[in-house]
Amino acid sequence: MTIHGYAAAGMWSTKRLARLAGGAALLVGAGLGVAASTGAFGPSPAELAAERAAAAAARAAAARHRLLVAQTRAVDLAARRVAVTLPTATSAPAPATPSQLFPTPLPRHTVYGFVPYWELGSLDAADFTDTSVLAYYGPEVGASGGIVHAGNGWADLQAPSFTSFVARAHHAGDRVLLTVSTTDPAVVDDLARSPAPTGALLGGQLASLVVAHHLDGIDLDIEGRATRNRAGFVRFVGYLARAFRRTDPTGQVALDAYPESAASGQDFFDVAKIAKVVDTILVMAYDMVDPGAASANSPLASPTLGLSDVGALLDYVKVVPAAKLVLALPFYGYDFTTTSRAPGAVALTSPTAVTYASIAAAGRPAQWDGSSYTPYTTFRTDGHWHETWYDDPVSLALKASLASELHIGGVGAWALGQEGGSTAMLAALDGGTPPLKLPIVAP
């Protein structure tokens, strides 16, 4: 019973109640002081920290669940557009490519094809008719921002065979872009540290080459890794684009970026800002292998939310207009020397790139990985197990369907010539309909 309850019963005098109330107040005050120091009336600092950590973990788990649901839904919708029954059993035979991959053709879209200088002489008719844009790769970029006038990429640009290539591409209705590249950290540092002079220099030189060779634009394959260069590189691209467009205002400006770039504020490519000054961003959806274990080069999905095509695109469309995006896919795979033939076995050495043409020529039975939605083969040679993971027309059709499902601008391939004359590979990217041909804007 409370003090007030006893008073109501007439058992305590008014003075005694006052004295008791005063003592109680002192006791309560002292008790609160002790409680404040011991956490008796609430959680301790350690308990508060644990509660906050648990709440943050719960929010992160919920976000991961939502993301996994979104990825699964996008992949399921894409799979419905392809006329193939996908295996559900682990290591089941890979599905054969049907004569008609798409029961209903995908909406027309652009198809990009990278043409490295070493494949220039191996292109066939399908490489021109089944594409929209061909990007020649290409001269290298030097530390000052100038183009390096050396190497096969530069020499082949000056050869009559390149002039014939451009004429043949334009005759087929294809744009031709000039790709310039570097992966040299020292060069990238210089470009980002002095963006105004290096960007203006490279933009002007590229414009001169585009005009001289009657090309339709440029593609930047400048691959840095350091976060410190992130802001400087955005400014470099801006200065470059302005300098280029002063000479060629209608020429296309494209840029290649990593699949993970849109997900992180610490990545080298700030794609949200870069998208404001370029016409196209090609998402390089390949080289996503785990070098320590046999794994897919370009996984459509990842049950652990690792790198994947669907994860990359869902991040990209949040920060870049979908029409500016192109999902660039591989016409090659990787061969792993492994400890066993089990799918995803530990790799004994670094993987080796292998073209689709050589994989198909080997004629080994293909198995299907239901997690990455890609095929692979296993074989034994020289006393070691090997696993070769790659993309085929079925896996490419799934990715083209995903791109269509997310309404991005198109798909592409690194690299033409590596398919070895397989028209099914390009047909998978086309989506069952001729590619969208863009206006030729060569000056």
C-alpha angles and dihedrals in degrees: 000000000000126000088253090054093056091047091053089054090055094240099124131055121237093246093048090049090052092049091047093047091052092049091047090053090053091048092048091048092050090045092052090052091054091044091052091054097042102034091238092145096040145005120304120241089261091051091048091051091049091050092050091049091049091049091049090049091050091051091048091049091050091049091050090050092051090048093049090050091050092049093047092050093050092049092047092051091048093049091055090063093061122079095228133103104225118219118251098191119088113258093004117159112282113254116261119243109258122221088248113037096183121048087197117026117245118245111276114271141165120277118202124200125193112216111197114201092248091059096045093103096045100063119119134197095277091058088065103034096044097049138068103199130025118200115201113214109229162134122018128243120238131215095265091053092257125127115259108240094210140074132057094286090061096038094051090050088064095046125103088240089067091052089052091048092054092047092050092048093050090047088056090049095253126141116228121216127190112230118205120188150184136167095178108126092209092054092047089050090054093048093050094042094053104026098159101057096032094046093047092048096049093042091053094047092048091050090053092051093047091052094044094050097036094241128163101229147307140282122206117214098176107149117194130163108192117105089210088070095052099098095036092053092054089055091046091055090048094053090044094051093049093049092047094049093050087070100028110025094173099045117116119247115203132174133196118225138177122265091241096048098097094051099059135057087204098058120113091243116066090196095178091062096035090054089065093064103035132062099220139022116200111205106216097220097183141078088057091134124132101237090206096059138027105271146150121288093212111013113197089210140002122212088205092051091248123145112317142146095252093046092050095049095046088055094044097051089057093063108019127055105258093229090063094056129095122184105220112203135191129258087191140059141198131260117213128196101219143188092240143352094261112123109266094013120174113279118235095197139013112288122258123225113241127186121237088239092061093043092052091045091055088062097207119161111264126223127201128239108209094196098057096024092231136117128242138179132216127206141151126236136159090006095303136101118239132196120193115196118191147136126269133182092280096052091044091050089055090052094047087052090051090052090051092047090056092044096234122160099259150296135268145188138234103231139008112209092037091088089068097224094312102149089188092071093059092038088058091055092046091059097224095303134080113274121259108262114214125213113274107245100178109145 
